[in-house]
Amino acid sequence: MTAAELAHAVDGTLEGAADVIVLGAEVDSRRIEAGDLYVALPGERHDGHEFVSAALACGVAALVRDDAELGPPPSGKALIRVGDPLVAHHVLAARERQQRGWRVAAVTGSVGKTTTKDFLTALVGRHRPTGSSSGNRNNTLGLPSEMLSQPEAIENFVAEAGMSSPGELTILGEILRPQVLLYTRIAHVHTEFFPDIEGVVRAKAELLPWLDPEGLLVINAADPWQETFPSQTRAPVLRYGGEDSEARIESLEDRGLLGSTFHLVLPNSEADVELAVPGLHQVENLLAAAAAATAFDVTAEQVAATARDLCPPEHRGRILRLGGGISVVDDSYNASPLAMRRLLELLARAPGRRVAVLGEMYELGDIAGEAHAQVGQQAAESCDLLIAVGAGDASRLADAARAAGLPSGAVHRAGDAAEATEILRSLLHADDVVLVKGSRGVGLDRTVAALMGEEAA
């Protein structure tokens, strides 16, 4: 779009170069690239309008408030003034989705969203030009930016849709208007912002009215929280994960850190699959993606061919190798009670001495204490050595592990990621298997980076 076309689309006032071409959009001034539109928004610590000048040094235009006190844009650059830049950002994303004519698949749920989104993108993208949201840019700020920065050639778009409060998925649903809507499991995540798990379920259901009635709803048959979803849409429904589901796993062989083999049954085909990504939860993630991929005419045989090359996203279950035969299961990106349970189950099946570096789980509200105690109890059954990390509920986790039978000498407390790193380095033995997992704010990716001799991103 030209700056003039963009201003017209959002009913804004244009200052500067009307004919400058805008190629993408970004809300984070640090991510601006040549040709981008910078969308200036207020943040928790800074107002994005403070960075307009710096953003225009790289980008070509900025979307700003009507009342922002800003000087004229540099030569060849443009300012577009609107009442609410975020609303205008959403208008542009919705316009892009409509004009590009993409076939859109939205992935939501409480756990496994990013991995499932990446798996689905790989399955569909093997056959048709397919774009996707990157990393975890799944909210009302990052996802529109991702949509506005896709390559011209793509025909399909796979979006991860996340939320931390009611109403956010309504906004994303109106922008995305998906033809395929896939739910991973719903669990106790972000419960600090909801009165109960039923509130989380209602918020996740906000996408259902925006699903194309001729599209496809893909739900987890093993998740009771999704039982009412089919009644909230006119779209056909495909269930996965149950013994009698249209999409299911048969003859599963868990190979621990080497991954799994299984027979995949889809509505249109069947095939034997070998998945090198470890963890039974990753089998479920691939099954969910494969079920959704049938809407794009992907067969089980094609899933099997793609599965050989799949790997989890960074910090979401990757197996890293250190010297001395030490293996690190890096799942340091985030944590919830269900995700902790899944990874501890994987660790319990690992050979050798099992070490768990577990950070606190954030945004759990009233259930936080009990949730950490339950993780501590499971850790006592799953590992030989525990390092609980954090300044608050980590104590509850460590105490519960001791009470459940893990020897006191095998339980350690660290106030932060740096202290956890020092403790871990002093305790590591050859052939250990180390699980590193915690909420993003704990920063255990820094512990992994230090072990690998790298700087954390």
N, C-alpha and C positions, 0 to 999 in steps of 0.2 A: 504494500500500500504506500501511497505517497502520504506525506504529513497532512496534506489537505483532505485526502480521502479519509484518513484516520480521524481527523477533527470532525468531519461531517458524520462519521459513523457513531461517534459518542456525543454528538451535539455539543462540541467544545469550541473554544475560541483559539484560533491559531495565531502564534507570533513567530516570525522568522521565516525560514525557507519552506515554502508550500510544496515544492516539487521533490524534496529529499525523500529517498526511498527507505522505508522501514522494513527490515527483514526478520526481526524477532522481538521478543519482549522479555523484560526481567524486572523483578521487584527487589533484587539484591544488587546493590551497586558494585559489589565485588565480582559479580559474575557477568557484567556487561561486556559484550563483544561488539566489534565493528558492525554497524547497521542496526543495532538494537534500539528499541524504545525503553526508556527507564520509567518505571511507574513508581512515583514517590509516595510512600505510605508512612504513617506514624508507627513506630515500634515501641517496645517496652522501654528501651533505653535512649533511642534517638529517633528523631523525625527524619524520614527519608528525604525531605526537602533540603536538608543540610548537605546532601551529597549530589545535588543536581549538577553543579559545575563539574565535579569530578567525573560523574557519569557521562556528561556530554563530551568530555575529552575523548571518550572511546565510542559512545553511542552517537546516534544522529538526532534523537528527539527525546523529550521527557513529557510525561503525563503528570500534571500537577494540579493542586487546588486553585480555584479561582482567586482566593484571597492571599495566596502565598506571595511574600515580598521577595521577588527575584528580579535580577537584572535581565536585560534582553539576551536572547541566546546568541552564541557565537555565530559568525558567518557560516552559512551552509547548514546550520542546525535549526531545530524548531522546538517550541514549547506549545503544548496543547493544554489549555486550562479548562477544568471541569469542576462541578460541585463536589464530586466524590471520586477520586482516582480509582479506588478499589472497585466500585460499581462499574466504572468505565472499562476497567481491566476485564471484568467478567463479561461485559457486553461484547468486547472484542473477541474473547475466547469463544463465546457462543456463536458469533458471526463466522469465525474461522471454521468451526466444526461444521456449520451448515453449508458454507460455500465450498469447502473442500470435499464434501460428500463422503467422508470416511465411514467405514463400518467400525463402530466403536464397541469395545468390550471393557466393562468396568469391573474391577476386582475389589471387593471390600470384605470386612470381617474383623476379627480381633487379633488373630495370630496368622503368620505365614503369608501376609498379603504381598510383600515385596518379592519374596521368592516365587510365589505362585504367579505373580504378574510377569516376572522374568521368564519363568518356564513357558507360560502361555505365549509370550512374545517370540520366544525361540521356536515354538511349535508352528505358529502361524507364519512367522517371518521366513521360515525355510522355503515357503512356497509362493508368498506374495509380499510385495514391499510393505513393511509394517513398522510403525513407530511406537514408542511407548514413553510414559513418564519415567524419568531417570531417578535412581536412588529411591528415597522415600518422599519425593516431592508430590505429596498426595493431598494437600490441603487447599483452602480457598485462595492462598497466595501463590504457592509454587505450581500447582497443577495448571492453572490458566497460562502461566508463563511457558510451561512445557508445551502446551497445545499451540501456542503462538510462535514456537521456535522449531517446528518439525520440518524436515526436508520436503521439498515439493513433490517428490515421487511417491510418497507413501499412500497406500490405499486403505490400510487398517490402522487403528490406533488402540493400544491397550493402556488403560489408565488405572492406576491404583488410587482408590478413593478412601481417604481416611477422615477421621473426625475426633475431636476431644470434647465437644459440647453439642447440644441439640441445635438443629437448624443448618449445620454446616453441610450435611449431605443433601439437603434440599437444594442448596445453592449449587453444589457440584452436579446434582442430577439434572437440573435445568440447563446447565451448560453442556453436559456430556450427552444427554438423551441417548443412552446406550441401546444397541441392538442385542447385546449379550450382557447379562449381569450375573456375576459369579460371587458366591459367598464362601469364604473359608469359615472355620469355626468361630463362634462368638463366645467370648469368655470375659472374666473379670479384668478388664483393662479400662483405664481412665475412670474408674468408679468413684474417684474423688469428686468428679463433676456431675455425678448422677446419684439419685437417691437409692437406686438398687440396680441389679442386673437387668430387670425388665426395662428400665430407662435406657440402658445401652441397646437393648434389642429394638426398642421403638425408634431410636436414633438411626440404627442401621437400616431399618425398614424405610427410611425417608427416600431412598433411591427407587423403591418399587414403582411409585406412580410415574416415574420418568422412563421406565423401560418400554421400548417399542412393543405394542401388543402382538406384533408378528415376529418378535425376536425370540430370545430364549433366556429363561431363568434357570440357573444352575445352583442347586443347594446341596448341603451336606446332610444326607439322610441319617447320620449318626448324631446329629446335633439337634436336641429337642427344641432349642430356641428358634429354629427355622421352620417349625411345623406349620405355622400360620402364614408364612410368606406367600405360598401359591394362591391363597384366597385374596391376596391384595394386588393381583395383577391378572390381566387377561392373556399374558404371554404363555406359551407352552413351557413345561417344567421338565428338567432333566435332573435326576437325583444321582448322587455318587456316594460311595462310602459304606452303604449298607450291604448285607449279604445278598439281597434280592434287587439291589439298585440297577438301573440301566447301565451305569458305569461303575465297575467294581474291580477289586483285586482278588485273584485266586492264586493258590499255590505259592504263597509268599515265603521266601527264604531270607531271613535277616542275616547279613554277613558282617554286622558290627561296623567298624570304621571303614570297611571295604564297600559298604553300600548294601544293596538288596537286589534280588532277582524275583520276578513274579510274572504271572499271566494277567495281562490287561484285557478286560472285556469292555468294549464300548458299544453303543447302539448300532454302529455301522461296521464293526470289525473286531477281531481279536488278534493278540500277538504276545509273544514272550518278550519281556523287557529286562534289561540289565541297567540298573541305576547306580552309578559310582558314588553319588552323594549319600553320606551316611545318615541314618535315623529313620525310624518308621514314620515320623511326622513328615519327612521329605517325600516318602512314598505317597502319603495323602495329598501333599501339595502337587505332586506330578499328576495324580489321578484327577484332582480338581481341574488343573490346567488342561488335561487331555479331554475331559468331559466338555469343557467350554470350547475347545478347539474343534470339536465335531461340528459346531455351527459354521466353521470356516472350511468344512469338508476335509479335515485332517483325519486320517485313519490310524488305527492302532499300530499298523506296520510302520507308518511314518513317525509316530511317537517313539517307537522302539529305536528307529534309526537316529532320531535327534537326541534321545536320552543318553546315548553313549558319550555325548560331548557336553552335557550339562554340568554346571557347577553352581553352588550357591553364591549369592551376592557377597560382597566383602563384609566381614564381621557378622555373618549370619550362618554359621555352621561350617566354615571352611576348615579343612585339616591342614595344619602347617607342620613342617618337620624341622626340628632342631638337631644339633649334634647329639651323639650318644643315644640315638634311637628314641629321643623324646618326641612325642606327638602333642600338638596343641589344637584343641577344638575351639576355634575362635568364633564365639557367638556373642560378642561383646557389644553389639549394637543396641540392644534393648532387652527388656525382660518383663514378664508377667507370670503369675502363678502357673498357668497352663504351660507356657513356654519353658519355664524352669523345670517343671515335671518331665516334659518330653526330653530335654537335654540330659537330665540326671538319669533317666532310663537308658539313654544311649551310653552314658559314662559307665553305668553299672555293668554293661555287657562287654566293656573293653578289657583287653588282657593287661597284665602288669599292674603296677601300683597306680591307683586312680586318685587324682588330685582335682579338687573343685575350688576354683576361685570365684566366689559368688558375691556380686554386688547387690545393694538394696534395690527393691522394686518400688518405683515412684508412682504417684497419682492413684493410689489404692484407697485413700480415704479411711473410713472406719474399719475396713477389713485388713488393713496393713499389718497389724500386729499378729493376728491369727495366720495370715497368709505367709508371713516370714517364719513363723513357728512350724508350719506345715512343710515348708521347704527345708528347714533344718532337720526335721524328722526324716524326710526322704534322703537328704544328704548323708545321714548316718548309715543308711542302707546301701548307698550308691558309691561312696568314696572311702578312701583310706586316710585322706588328709584333706582338711577344709580350711580355707582362708575366707572369712566373712568380711566384706569391705563396705564401709560407710560409717557415718557418725551417729546414726539413729537406730533403725530396726535391725541392723546387722547384729547387734547384741542379742536380740531376740532369736535370730536365726542360729547363732553360735550356741546359745544356751540350750535351745531345743535339740540341736545335734548331740550335745553332751548328754542330755537327759535321755535321748533315744539310744545311747550306747556307744557313741564314738568317743574313744579315750580323750581325756582332757588334753594330753600332750599332742594329739593330732588335730586339735581345733585352735585356730589362730585368728586374731582380730586385727584388722588394719583400718585406720581411719580414712585412708584415701588410696587412689590407684598407685601413687608413688611408693607408699609404705607397703602395699600389697606386692609390688614388684620386688622390693628388697627382701621381704620374707620368702617369697617364692624362690628367688635365686638361691637363697641360703639352704633351701630344703630339697631342691630338685635332685633326683637320681636318674641314672641311665634307664631308659625304656619306660619312664613315666608317661602316663596319658593325662593331660591337663585340660580341664574344661574351664573356659573363662566366659562368664556371663553375668550381666547386670544391666540396670537401666542406663540409658544414654548419659544421664547426668553424672553417673559415678565415674565415667571416663576410663573404663577398663580397656578400651582400645589402645590407650597409652601403655598399659601393661604388656599387651601383645606386641606392640611396636618395639618396646624396650627389649623384650625377649628375642625378637627377630633382628635387633640392631638397627632399627629404623626410627624415623620420626613419625609420630601420629599425625594423621591427616587433619 
